[in-house]
Amino acid sequence: MINLFVISDSTGETVNQLANALTIQFPNVHFNRKRFSNITSVEQCDNLFEGLGEEKTIVLLTVIVEEIVDMIKSYENENIIVIDLLLDPVKKIEDFLDEKAHRKTGMMRDLDNEYFHKIEAIEFAMNFDDGKNPKGFLDADIVLLGVSRTSKTPLSVYLANKSYKVANLPLVPEVSIPKEIYSVDPKKLVGLIIDKDKLNQIRNQRLLALGLSSESSYATDERITEELEYAKELYKELGCVVIDVSLSTIEETAAKIIEHIEN
């Protein structure tokens, strides 16, 4: 039986994965793994090695604070080996680059949190796309409004990848606006507008892709004019910002939306 201590100044997920990769290389050895997370002070190291006696112990370490690493390494002897998986490589890279690292604890946890926020935002965008559930408008960071083919869904997904929770609503003159929209902070509402001719072109391409007749009212000048006028009047009523997507890429439009939301 070999003790395997995995010690981290954060959640310990990184060092635990490394421990998995290392131990699998020794199928004939039975490891007794103990995990110590959030070790951020020298005082927390005092009791880590109590009662070990002469048991062989391997310590895998991802701690960035030098004093803590030194303290743990001070316990090394013929029965305890300490393998520094973070600070030693950081020092070598600092020397190689002639650049000091941040040496801040918990940065991996912050990165993990950012990842999970992004996943949550993407799921939100999918769940509240095209006005599927009006309750989403009240929980969203951004609510996109626009007539059909103004890039509401692609924008929602792109912004979700920036960790913004986005709901969107297609505007149709004959369909009443959900009452929840009127309870949303106007700052969070973004009205998308587009040039009439550009929209006509996009909608005709869409009809062609679906194998439908170009004679459909969906792409006529009269219908497009009606929808755009309705959207403009609604935006004025709601007091929301209006962004023209006619000549902008998804990235450019998203940048304008983020600038508006954050300022």
Steps between C-alpha positions, in 0.01 A plus 500: 500500500643837391355826626429751226432853619362746245530853633368817337441865581174481301241230435762235426347388172820562303731308732242224537491450123880489493489244780267286288739520205798403716348219705360323195861439398551285811224235484671273755513766771207573730479871581318641801407843369426795726394833358571836666341802331518875564835487682579872506699549821809350661297422812282258305808286429574423866288187531517365143763236578403405854508130587663381180784319670707317239223467243614589151325816386496679167389864507376664180482874540334786310555797730631836379600660832871438549490494883239224498694294245818539706318392815362186333838418346657526846322176590685305230704204624580146392128409524339819366554642152351837400441570131434866426282511190436874492747733670816337363376511137383860555846598624666339198266678260560831682874456452459398138270789411654751739142576602343474845187286539198630691543230766140548605310213666165384363557610141404156371180514704424838344555346157272208586231740622527697177456177301189397694351850465548469125331157486212635709463796265497276191231280653303813585522623140369167371217484753380853434554527126216645289292594805449136603441592864416862585627454858851494355476867410504591870812293574699599192800732492400603147169474312521523121196613304469488124299391200581169335855467354669773702754254648337469843597136557862521375546813711353325805742209465799726436421712805444185707857402418594828668302377806196727446158343556298602195135454413354611169156573363388498135274793420186438298238778466212258550643349821477687830820567693527292822421715803837405651679717243354810661653399834853467360747781572511700171880494530489124440273526196667517159294566189651366179422679175607431143484664158183406311679392182754298695222321687318431176815338360555288812140382513495407133817297551331329794193413291725362227688283752169363628372435148212744544354747253653847483142627468446437872388809693795433734737672256282763335590869530162577652530238775861591583412871520207421729716289733784751517266791573335295774841421652609864494181614673542230766862596565391861547229390742742285701774763501764244406823542307473425127786337310512471122629159389485570126876529440640350819638155572376306803822591681463871424136509610582308817777749581252786472254318725764427764619861492143618558432251781828560684496883481 
